């Protein structure tokens, strides 16, 4: 059986409020760090990232390789494929912008201009 898959909404719900567990995302992997909160050398800063993608915050602090080893112990799954932000090499994917076709609603730009000119 493969790893568990979670949506961004699943993770957002695990923000530590009202007794909820504390989950964070690091490079599209999901971690339940609830039991680590009191052991974290940086104090309560994890709670500020609870329920979010903490990749930038984690990397900005300059965590050691040991920190990444510790984090790995708390991995519970990954973000679903459709919502992933990183490729298989851990590099941020380029955003794909979807463009709607010109003929949305049955009339293209050319048709509108032509109809306006012809009357």
Secondary structure by P-SEA (a helix, b strand, c coil): cccccccaaaaaaaccccbbbbbbbcccbbbccccccccccccccccccccccaaaaaaaacccaaaaaaaaaaccccccccccccccccccccbbbbbcccccccccaaaaaaaaaac
